[in-house]
Amino acid sequence: MKIFLAILFLFLNFQTAKGDDTMGKNIHWLGHDTFRIVGEKVIYTDPFKIRKEDTADIILITHSHYDHCSPEDVEKIQGPGTVIVTVADCAGKFSGNVKTVRVGEKINVEGIGIEVVPAYNTNKEFHPKSKGWAGYIFTLKGERIYMAGDTDYIPEMKNFNADIALLPVSGTYVMTADEAVKAALDINPGIAVPMHYGSIVGSADDAKRFAEGLKGRIEVEILEKE
């Protein structure tokens, strides 16, 4: 009996340690397309309406719309060593260590591998493909995280390799929840996280519809806004 209890104790502690080490627990949604993701480095995506003091190691900016490229919000989390990764039409809005990237590039920033992938509209004109705006796939703690940016469901997604996918679901400017379901099925991540709702357009109902569409197929985590 003592041997059984000892084995059970070790098993439960292993499972707890393993669970605590997953990236899913280190992804914090701050609203809209803004995430604080903690791994080997602290990464922010599209900082907008930042409410808490912090210092980012890396800031990823997807495109030049005000709710994604916000210099005043970047300043709130920018330290002397912060690296800002962004596309060409945003780069001039920031000072400090700014790396300008193009779709198709792969770079390494502070030991973090980052791939720049396309983000664009297919049935509307808010985010033309010609702009060269971006999404990012980056690796933390051995897991590949896809930050989609403002995009529709696009053919390139079939070739994206990601363990965690952060996907817009609100429609209007980006893909709808139903289209995001198709995107998630193409990408086939272990976890899909809905975003781009509850701020400018979209509501929690969009996130719920997204989760329902993937029920039994892909795990969906609807994060509480922090």
PyRosetta script that sets phi, psi and omega in degrees:
from pyrosetta import init, pose_from_sequence

init()
pose = pose_from_sequence("MKIFLAILFLFLNFQTAKGDDTMGKNIHWLGHDTFRIVGEKVIYTDPFKIRKEDTADIILITHSHYDHCSPEDVEKIQGPGTVIVTVADCAGKFSGNVKTVRVGEKINVEGIGIEVVPAYNTNKEFHPKSKGWAGYIFTLKGERIYMAGDTDYIPEMKNFNADIALLPVSGTYVMTADEAVKAALDINPGIAVPMHYGSIVGSADDAKRFAEGLKGRIEVEILEKE")
pose.set_psi(1, -43.7)
pose.set_omega(1, 179.4)
pose.set_phi(2, -61.3)
pose.set_psi(2, -39.8)
pose.set_omega(2, 179.1)
pose.set_phi(3, -63.9)
pose.set_psi(3, -42.8)
pose.set_omega(3, 179.0)
pose.set_phi(4, -60.3)
pose.set_psi(4, -45.8)
pose.set_omega(4, -179.1)
pose.set_phi(5, -64.7)
pose.set_psi(5, -37.4)
pose.set_omega(5, 179.2)
pose.set_phi(6, -64.9)
pose.set_psi(6, -42.1)
pose.set_omega(6, 179.0)
pose.set_phi(7, -65.3)
pose.set_psi(7, -41.8)
pose.set_omega(7, 178.6)
pose.set_phi(8, -61.7)
pose.set_psi(8, -42.0)
pose.set_omega(8, 179.5)
pose.set_phi(9, -61.2)
pose.set_psi(9, -45.1)
pose.set_omega(9, 179.8)
pose.set_phi(10, -64.7)
pose.set_psi(10, -40.0)
pose.set_omega(10, -180.0)
pose.set_phi(11, -62.9)
pose.set_psi(11, -46.6)
pose.set_omega(11, -178.5)
pose.set_phi(12, -65.3)
pose.set_psi(12, -38.8)
pose.set_omega(12, 178.8)
pose.set_phi(13, -68.0)
pose.set_psi(13, -36.0)
pose.set_omega(13, 177.2)
pose.set_phi(14, -64.2)
pose.set_psi(14, -44.2)
pose.set_omega(14, -179.6)
pose.set_phi(15, -62.9)
pose.set_psi(15, -41.0)
pose.set_omega(15, 179.4)
pose.set_phi(16, -63.7)
pose.set_psi(16, -45.7)
pose.set_omega(16, 179.6)
pose.set_phi(17, -62.2)
pose.set_psi(17, -41.4)
pose.set_omega(17, -179.8)
pose.set_phi(18, -63.5)
pose.set_psi(18, -43.6)
pose.set_omega(18, -179.9)
pose.set_phi(19, -63.8)
pose.set_psi(19, -39.5)
pose.set_omega(19, -178.9)
pose.set_phi(20, -67.2)
pose.set_psi(20, -19.7)
pose.set_omega(20, -175.1)
pose.set_phi(21, -90.7)
pose.set_psi(21, -4.8)
pose.set_omega(21, -178.0)
pose.set_phi(22, -74.1)
pose.set_psi(22, 145.3)
pose.set_omega(22, -179.2)
pose.set_phi(23, -64.6)
pose.set_psi(23, -27.9)
pose.set_omega(23, -177.7)
pose.set_phi(24, -54.4)
pose.set_psi(24, -34.2)
pose.set_omega(24, -179.7)
pose.set_phi(25, -77.9)
pose.set_psi(25, -9.5)
pose.set_omega(25, -178.0)
pose.set_phi(26, -110.0)
pose.set_psi(26, 15.6)
pose.set_omega(26, 177.1)
pose.set_phi(27, -108.4)
pose.set_psi(27, 119.4)
pose.set_omega(27, -175.8)
pose.set_phi(28, -117.5)
pose.set_psi(28, 124.0)
pose.set_omega(28, -179.9)
pose.set_phi(29, -91.7)
pose.set_psi(29, 122.7)
pose.set_omega(29, -178.9)
pose.set_phi(30, -103.9)
pose.set_psi(30, 8.9)
pose.set_omega(30, -179.8)
pose.set_phi(31, 108.5)
pose.set_psi(31, 151.1)
pose.set_omega(31, 178.2)
pose.set_phi(32, 55.4)
pose.set_psi(32, -122.1)
pose.set_omega(32, 177.9)
pose.set_phi(33, -106.0)
pose.set_psi(33, 18.4)
pose.set_omega(33, -175.5)
pose.set_phi(34, -94.7)
pose.set_psi(34, 120.1)
pose.set_omega(34, 175.3)
pose.set_phi(35, -126.3)
pose.set_psi(35, 147.3)
pose.set_omega(35, 167.9)
pose.set_phi(36, -111.9)
pose.set_psi(36, 115.9)
pose.set_omega(36, -173.4)
pose.set_phi(37, -120.4)
pose.set_psi(37, 124.5)
pose.set_omega(37, -172.2)
pose.set_phi(38, -112.7)
pose.set_psi(38, 124.1)
pose.set_omega(38, 174.3)
pose.set_phi(39, -147.8)
pose.set_psi(39, -128.8)
pose.set_omega(39, 173.5)
pose.set_phi(40, -61.6)
pose.set_psi(40, -27.7)
pose.set_omega(40, 176.3)
pose.set_phi(41, -132.9)
pose.set_psi(41, 163.6)
pose.set_omega(41, 174.2)
pose.set_phi(42, -96.9)
pose.set_psi(42, 117.1)
pose.set_omega(42, -176.4)
pose.set_phi(43, -115.3)
pose.set_psi(43, 132.3)
pose.set_omega(43, 172.5)
pose.set_phi(44, -110.9)
pose.set_psi(44, 144.7)
pose.set_omega(44, 174.1)
pose.set_phi(45, -115.6)
pose.set_psi(45, 134.4)
pose.set_omega(45, 175.5)
pose.set_phi(46, 37.3)
pose.set_psi(46, 64.7)
pose.set_omega(46, -177.8)
pose.set_phi(47, -59.9)
pose.set_psi(47, 128.0)
pose.set_omega(47, -177.4)
pose.set_phi(48, -152.0)
pose.set_psi(48, 125.6)
pose.set_omega(48, -178.5)
pose.set_phi(49, 58.1)
pose.set_psi(49, 48.7)
pose.set_omega(49, 178.3)
pose.set_phi(50, -67.7)
pose.set_psi(50, 131.8)
pose.set_omega(50, -175.8)
pose.set_phi(51, -112.4)
pose.set_psi(51, -19.8)
pose.set_omega(51, -176.0)
pose.set_phi(52, -116.2)
pose.set_psi(52, 144.8)
pose.set_omega(52, 176.3)
pose.set_phi(53, -70.7)
pose.set_psi(53, 138.3)
pose.set_omega(53, 179.7)
pose.set_phi(54, -167.3)
pose.set_psi(54, 169.3)
pose.set_omega(54, 173.8)
pose.set_phi(55, -128.8)
pose.set_psi(55, 122.1)
pose.set_omega(55, 178.9)
pose.set_phi(56, -88.9)
pose.set_psi(56, 145.8)
pose.set_omega(56, 169.6)
pose.set_phi(57, -82.1)
pose.set_psi(57, -41.7)
pose.set_omega(57, -179.3)
pose.set_phi(58, -135.5)
pose.set_psi(58, 136.0)
pose.set_omega(58, 174.2)
pose.set_phi(59, -119.4)
pose.set_psi(59, 125.2)
pose.set_omega(59, 178.6)
pose.set_phi(60, -104.9)
pose.set_psi(60, 122.9)
pose.set_omega(60, 179.5)
pose.set_phi(61, -115.3)
pose.set_psi(61, 126.5)
pose.set_omega(61, -171.8)
pose.set_phi(62, -87.9)
pose.set_psi(62, -36.2)
pose.set_omega(62, -177.6)
pose.set_phi(63, -166.3)
pose.set_psi(63, 177.6)
pose.set_omega(63, -164.6)
pose.set_phi(64, -90.0)
pose.set_psi(64, 1.0)
pose.set_omega(64, 177.1)
pose.set_phi(65, -63.9)
pose.set_psi(65, 146.2)
pose.set_omega(65, -169.5)
pose.set_phi(66, -58.4)
pose.set_psi(66, -28.7)
pose.set_omega(66, -177.7)
pose.set_phi(67, -85.7)
pose.set_psi(67, 6.5)
pose.set_omega(67, 177.0)
pose.set_phi(68, -129.2)
pose.set_psi(68, -35.4)
pose.set_omega(68, 179.3)
pose.set_phi(69, -112.4)
pose.set_psi(69, 87.7)
pose.set_omega(69, -172.9)
pose.set_phi(70, -122.1)
pose.set_psi(70, 94.8)
pose.set_omega(70, -177.4)
pose.set_phi(71, -55.3)
pose.set_psi(71, -37.1)
pose.set_omega(71, -179.2)
pose.set_phi(72, -66.8)
pose.set_psi(72, -32.6)
pose.set_omega(72, 176.7)
pose.set_phi(73, -76.8)
pose.set_psi(73, -36.8)
pose.set_omega(73, 176.3)
pose.set_phi(74, -59.6)
pose.set_psi(74, -41.5)
pose.set_omega(74, -179.9)
pose.set_phi(75, -58.4)
pose.set_psi(75, -31.1)
pose.set_omega(75, -177.7)
pose.set_phi(76, -67.7)
pose.set_psi(76, -23.0)
pose.set_omega(76, -176.2)
pose.set_phi(77, -123.8)
pose.set_psi(77, 9.8)
pose.set_omega(77, -177.8)
pose.set_phi(78, -93.2)
pose.set_psi(78, 123.9)
pose.set_omega(78, 174.5)
pose.set_phi(79, -110.8)
pose.set_psi(79, 179.6)
pose.set_omega(79, -179.0)
pose.set_phi(80, -58.0)
pose.set_psi(80, -30.8)
pose.set_omega(80, -177.3)
pose.set_phi(81, -100.7)
pose.set_psi(81, 3.6)
pose.set_omega(81, -177.1)
pose.set_phi(82, -67.7)
pose.set_psi(82, 134.9)
pose.set_omega(82, 176.0)
pose.set_phi(83, -107.7)
pose.set_psi(83, 126.3)
pose.set_omega(83, 177.7)
pose.set_phi(84, -101.6)
pose.set_psi(84, 122.6)
pose.set_omega(84, 178.3)
pose.set_phi(85, -109.1)
pose.set_psi(85, 123.8)
pose.set_omega(85, -175.7)
pose.set_phi(86, -157.5)
pose.set_psi(86, 169.8)
pose.set_omega(86, 179.2)
pose.set_phi(87, -84.4)
pose.set_psi(87, 169.4)
pose.set_omega(87, -169.1)
pose.set_phi(88, -59.1)
pose.set_psi(88, -41.5)
pose.set_omega(88, -174.1)
pose.set_phi(89, -79.3)
pose.set_psi(89, 3.4)
pose.set_omega(89, 172.7)
pose.set_phi(90, -107.7)
pose.set_psi(90, -25.7)
pose.set_omega(90, -167.3)
pose.set_phi(91, -55.4)
pose.set_psi(91, -39.9)
pose.set_omega(91, -176.7)
pose.set_phi(92, -70.2)
pose.set_psi(92, -7.9)
pose.set_omega(92, -179.0)
pose.set_phi(93, -86.7)
pose.set_psi(93, -5.1)
pose.set_omega(93, -174.7)
pose.set_phi(94, -124.1)
pose.set_psi(94, 154.9)
pose.set_omega(94, 173.1)
pose.set_phi(95, -114.4)
pose.set_psi(95, 171.7)
pose.set_omega(95, -179.1)
pose.set_phi(96, 93.1)
pose.set_psi(96, -150.2)
pose.set_omega(96, -176.5)
pose.set_phi(97, -87.2)
pose.set_psi(97, 97.7)
pose.set_omega(97, -177.2)
pose.set_phi(98, -114.5)
pose.set_psi(98, 126.9)
pose.set_omega(98, 175.9)
pose.set_phi(99, -109.8)
pose.set_psi(99, 119.0)
pose.set_omega(99, 178.8)
pose.set_phi(100, -90.4)
pose.set_psi(100, 129.5)
pose.set_omega(100, -175.5)
pose.set_phi(101, -126.0)
pose.set_psi(101, 163.0)
pose.set_omega(101, 176.4)
pose.set_phi(102, -126.3)
pose.set_psi(102, 153.3)
pose.set_omega(102, 177.2)
pose.set_phi(103, -56.4)
pose.set_psi(103, 134.2)
pose.set_omega(103, -178.9)
pose.set_phi(104, 101.0)
pose.set_psi(104, -15.0)
pose.set_omega(104, -179.8)
pose.set_phi(105, -78.4)
pose.set_psi(105, 152.7)
pose.set_omega(105, 169.2)
pose.set_phi(106, -125.8)
pose.set_psi(106, 126.7)
pose.set_omega(106, -177.9)
pose.set_phi(107, -131.4)
pose.set_psi(107, 165.8)
pose.set_omega(107, 174.5)
pose.set_phi(108, -122.6)
pose.set_psi(108, 123.3)
pose.set_omega(108, -179.2)
pose.set_phi(109, -124.4)
pose.set_psi(109, 116.0)
pose.set_omega(109, 179.3)
pose.set_phi(110, 53.6)
pose.set_psi(110, 36.2)
pose.set_omega(110, 178.7)
pose.set_phi(111, 84.2)
pose.set_psi(111, 2.3)
pose.set_omega(111, -179.7)
pose.set_phi(112, -104.2)
pose.set_psi(112, 121.7)
pose.set_omega(112, 177.2)
pose.set_phi(113, -76.8)
pose.set_psi(113, 130.3)
pose.set_omega(113, -177.6)
pose.set_phi(114, -131.1)
pose.set_psi(114, 127.5)
pose.set_omega(114, 175.0)
pose.set_phi(115, -107.7)
pose.set_psi(115, 135.5)
pose.set_omega(115, -179.6)
pose.set_phi(116, -100.3)
pose.set_psi(116, 117.3)
pose.set_omega(116, -174.0)
pose.set_phi(117, -119.6)
pose.set_psi(117, 159.3)
pose.set_omega(117, -175.9)
pose.set_phi(118, -70.8)
pose.set_psi(118, 149.9)
pose.set_omega(118, 174.2)
pose.set_phi(119, -144.1)
pose.set_psi(119, 118.7)
pose.set_omega(119, -176.3)
pose.set_phi(120, -162.1)
pose.set_psi(120, 165.4)
pose.set_omega(120, 176.7)
pose.set_phi(121, -89.7)
pose.set_psi(121, 147.3)
pose.set_omega(121, 176.3)
pose.set_phi(122, -111.5)
pose.set_psi(122, -24.6)
pose.set_omega(122, -176.6)
pose.set_phi(123, -130.1)
pose.set_psi(123, 22.7)
pose.set_omega(123, 176.9)
pose.set_phi(124, -158.2)
pose.set_psi(124, 172.7)
pose.set_omega(124, -170.1)
pose.set_phi(125, -118.7)
pose.set_psi(125, 18.9)
pose.set_omega(125, -177.9)
pose.set_phi(126, -75.7)
pose.set_psi(126, -29.9)
pose.set_omega(126, -177.8)
pose.set_phi(127, -133.6)
pose.set_psi(127, 77.9)
pose.set_omega(127, -177.3)
pose.set_phi(128, -66.0)
pose.set_psi(128, 145.3)
pose.set_omega(128, 178.1)
pose.set_phi(129, -61.1)
pose.set_psi(129, -31.2)
pose.set_omega(129, -177.7)
pose.set_phi(130, -63.5)
pose.set_psi(130, -20.1)
pose.set_omega(130, 179.7)
pose.set_phi(131, -70.5)
pose.set_psi(131, -23.5)
pose.set_omega(131, -178.7)
pose.set_phi(132, 72.0)
pose.set_psi(132, 28.8)
pose.set_omega(132, 178.5)
pose.set_phi(133, -74.7)
pose.set_psi(133, 164.1)
pose.set_omega(133, -161.7)
pose.set_phi(134, -130.2)
pose.set_psi(134, 157.4)
pose.set_omega(134, 157.4)
pose.set_phi(135, -117.1)
pose.set_psi(135, 173.1)
pose.set_omega(135, -178.1)
pose.set_phi(136, -136.4)
pose.set_psi(136, 141.7)
pose.set_omega(136, 168.3)
pose.set_phi(137, -118.9)
pose.set_psi(137, 119.6)
pose.set_omega(137, -176.9)
pose.set_phi(138, -133.4)
pose.set_psi(138, 157.5)
pose.set_omega(138, -173.2)
pose.set_phi(139, -114.3)
pose.set_psi(139, 122.8)
pose.set_omega(139, 173.7)
pose.set_phi(140, -129.6)
pose.set_psi(140, 136.6)
pose.set_omega(140, 179.6)
pose.set_phi(141, 49.4)
pose.set_psi(141, 36.6)
pose.set_omega(141, 176.6)
pose.set_phi(142, 78.0)
pose.set_psi(142, 3.2)
pose.set_omega(142, -179.9)
pose.set_phi(143, -112.1)
pose.set_psi(143, 137.9)
pose.set_omega(143, -178.9)
pose.set_phi(144, -90.9)
pose.set_psi(144, 122.4)
pose.set_omega(144, -176.9)
pose.set_phi(145, -112.5)
pose.set_psi(145, 126.1)
pose.set_omega(145, 179.9)
pose.set_phi(146, -103.6)
pose.set_psi(146, 114.9)
pose.set_omega(146, 173.1)
pose.set_phi(147, -100.2)
pose.set_psi(147, 108.2)
pose.set_omega(147, -167.8)
pose.set_phi(148, -72.4)
pose.set_psi(148, -26.9)
pose.set_omega(148, -171.0)
pose.set_phi(149, 70.5)
pose.set_psi(149, -163.3)
pose.set_omega(149, -179.9)
pose.set_phi(150, -89.8)
pose.set_psi(150, 104.5)
pose.set_omega(150, -173.5)
pose.set_phi(151, -147.1)
pose.set_psi(151, 158.6)
pose.set_omega(151, 166.7)
pose.set_phi(152, -92.2)
pose.set_psi(152, -179.2)
pose.set_omega(152, 172.3)
pose.set_phi(153, -72.4)
pose.set_psi(153, 111.9)
pose.set_omega(153, -172.7)
pose.set_phi(154, -119.2)
pose.set_psi(154, 153.6)
pose.set_omega(154, -176.2)
pose.set_phi(155, -59.0)
pose.set_psi(155, -31.6)
pose.set_omega(155, -176.8)
pose.set_phi(156, -60.2)
pose.set_psi(156, -23.1)
pose.set_omega(156, -176.3)
pose.set_phi(157, -60.7)
pose.set_psi(157, -25.9)
pose.set_omega(157, 178.7)
pose.set_phi(158, -61.0)
pose.set_psi(158, -22.7)
pose.set_omega(158, -177.8)
pose.set_phi(159, -103.1)
pose.set_psi(159, 2.9)
pose.set_omega(159, 179.5)
pose.set_phi(160, -81.1)
pose.set_psi(160, 137.2)
pose.set_omega(160, 178.5)
pose.set_phi(161, -115.5)
pose.set_psi(161, 109.6)
pose.set_omega(161, -177.1)
pose.set_phi(162, -144.6)
pose.set_psi(162, 144.1)
pose.set_omega(162, 174.8)
pose.set_phi(163, -86.8)
pose.set_psi(163, -32.4)
pose.set_omega(163, 179.2)
pose.set_phi(164, -131.6)
pose.set_psi(164, 130.3)
pose.set_omega(164, -179.0)
pose.set_phi(165, -120.3)
pose.set_psi(165, 124.2)
pose.set_omega(165, 176.2)
pose.set_phi(166, -100.2)
pose.set_psi(166, 109.7)
pose.set_omega(166, -167.7)
pose.set_phi(167, -124.1)
pose.set_psi(167, 134.5)
pose.set_omega(167, 175.3)
pose.set_phi(168, -71.1)
pose.set_psi(168, 145.9)
pose.set_omega(168, -174.5)
pose.set_phi(169, -135.0)
pose.set_psi(169, 2.8)
pose.set_omega(169, -166.7)
pose.set_phi(170, -85.4)
pose.set_psi(170, -14.2)
pose.set_omega(170, -173.4)
pose.set_phi(171, 73.0)
pose.set_psi(171, -164.4)
pose.set_omega(171, -178.6)
pose.set_phi(172, 66.8)
pose.set_psi(172, -72.0)
pose.set_omega(172, -178.7)
pose.set_phi(173, -102.0)
pose.set_psi(173, -16.6)
pose.set_omega(173, -175.7)
pose.set_phi(174, -135.4)
pose.set_psi(174, -171.5)
pose.set_omega(174, -179.9)
pose.set_phi(175, -70.1)
pose.set_psi(175, 153.6)
pose.set_omega(175, 176.4)
pose.set_phi(176, -77.2)
pose.set_psi(176, 172.3)
pose.set_omega(176, 177.2)
pose.set_phi(177, -59.8)
pose.set_psi(177, -40.2)
pose.set_omega(177, -179.7)
pose.set_phi(178, -67.0)
pose.set_psi(178, -39.0)
pose.set_omega(178, 176.7)
pose.set_phi(179, -68.6)
pose.set_psi(179, -35.9)
pose.set_omega(179, 178.4)
pose.set_phi(180, -65.6)
pose.set_psi(180, -31.1)
pose.set_omega(180, 174.1)
pose.set_phi(181, -60.2)
pose.set_psi(181, -45.2)
pose.set_omega(181, 178.8)
pose.set_phi(182, -63.0)
pose.set_psi(182, -40.5)
pose.set_omega(182, 178.4)
pose.set_phi(183, -61.6)
pose.set_psi(183, -45.5)
pose.set_omega(183, -179.6)
pose.set_phi(184, -62.1)
pose.set_psi(184, -39.5)
pose.set_omega(184, 179.7)
pose.set_phi(185, -66.0)
pose.set_psi(185, -34.9)
pose.set_omega(185, 175.8)
pose.set_phi(186, -67.2)
pose.set_psi(186, -44.8)
pose.set_omega(186, -176.4)
pose.set_phi(187, -74.9)
pose.set_psi(187, -37.3)
pose.set_omega(187, 178.0)
pose.set_phi(188, 56.2)
pose.set_psi(188, 55.9)
pose.set_omega(188, 176.6)
pose.set_phi(189, -78.0)
pose.set_psi(189, 168.1)
pose.set_omega(189, 173.3)
pose.set_phi(190, -70.9)
pose.set_psi(190, -35.4)
pose.set_omega(190, -179.4)
pose.set_phi(191, -136.1)
pose.set_psi(191, 136.9)
pose.set_omega(191, 172.9)
pose.set_phi(192, -117.2)
pose.set_psi(192, 137.0)
pose.set_omega(192, -178.2)
pose.set_phi(193, -123.5)
pose.set_psi(193, 121.3)
pose.set_omega(193, 178.0)
pose.set_phi(194, -76.8)
pose.set_psi(194, 148.3)
pose.set_omega(194, 178.2)
pose.set_phi(195, -148.3)
pose.set_psi(195, -174.3)
pose.set_omega(195, 178.4)
pose.set_phi(196, 58.0)
pose.set_psi(196, 54.5)
pose.set_omega(196, 173.4)
pose.set_phi(197, -154.7)
pose.set_psi(197, 160.9)
pose.set_omega(197, 175.0)
pose.set_phi(198, 77.9)
pose.set_psi(198, 7.4)
pose.set_omega(198, 179.4)
pose.set_phi(199, -124.8)
pose.set_psi(199, -71.1)
pose.set_omega(199, -179.5)
pose.set_phi(200, -98.9)
pose.set_psi(200, -46.6)
pose.set_omega(200, 175.9)
pose.set_phi(201, -137.8)
pose.set_psi(201, 162.3)
pose.set_omega(201, 175.8)
pose.set_phi(202, 80.8)
pose.set_psi(202, 164.7)
pose.set_omega(202, -177.8)
pose.set_phi(203, -143.3)
pose.set_psi(203, 178.1)
pose.set_omega(203, 178.0)
pose.set_phi(204, -60.7)
pose.set_psi(204, -24.3)
pose.set_omega(204, 178.0)
pose.set_phi(205, -62.9)
pose.set_psi(205, -33.6)
pose.set_omega(205, 177.2)
pose.set_phi(206, -64.5)
pose.set_psi(206, -42.1)
pose.set_omega(206, 178.1)
pose.set_phi(207, -64.2)
pose.set_psi(207, -39.8)
pose.set_omega(207, 179.9)
pose.set_phi(208, -67.2)
pose.set_psi(208, -39.5)
pose.set_omega(208, 179.3)
pose.set_phi(209, -65.7)
pose.set_psi(209, -37.6)
pose.set_omega(209, 175.7)
pose.set_phi(210, -60.7)
pose.set_psi(210, -47.5)
pose.set_omega(210, -179.5)
pose.set_phi(211, -63.5)
pose.set_psi(211, -40.5)
pose.set_omega(211, -179.8)
pose.set_phi(212, -64.9)
pose.set_psi(212, -38.0)
pose.set_omega(212, -179.9)
pose.set_phi(213, -66.2)
pose.set_psi(213, -23.1)
pose.set_omega(213, -178.3)
pose.set_phi(214, -105.9)
pose.set_psi(214, 4.0)
pose.set_omega(214, -176.7)
pose.set_phi(215, -56.5)
pose.set_psi(215, 128.4)
pose.set_omega(215, 179.9)
pose.set_phi(216, 81.0)
pose.set_psi(216, -2.0)
pose.set_omega(216, -178.6)
pose.set_phi(217, -118.7)
pose.set_psi(217, -49.6)
pose.set_omega(217, 177.8)
pose.set_phi(218, -137.1)
pose.set_psi(218, 137.0)
pose.set_omega(218, 178.0)
pose.set_phi(219, -68.2)
pose.set_psi(219, 131.3)
pose.set_omega(219, 177.9)
pose.set_phi(220, -116.6)
pose.set_psi(220, 131.0)
pose.set_omega(220, 173.8)
pose.set_phi(221, -112.9)
pose.set_psi(221, 114.7)
pose.set_omega(221, 173.8)
pose.set_phi(222, -92.3)
pose.set_psi(222, 109.4)
pose.set_omega(222, -174.2)
pose.set_phi(223, -83.5)
pose.set_psi(223, 144.9)
pose.set_omega(223, 172.5)
pose.set_phi(224, -74.9)
pose.set_psi(224, 137.2)
pose.set_omega(224, 177.5)
pose.set_phi(225, -68.9)
pose.set_psi(225, 131.2)
pose.set_omega(225, -179.2)
pose.set_phi(226, -102.5)
pose.dump_pdb("model.pdb")
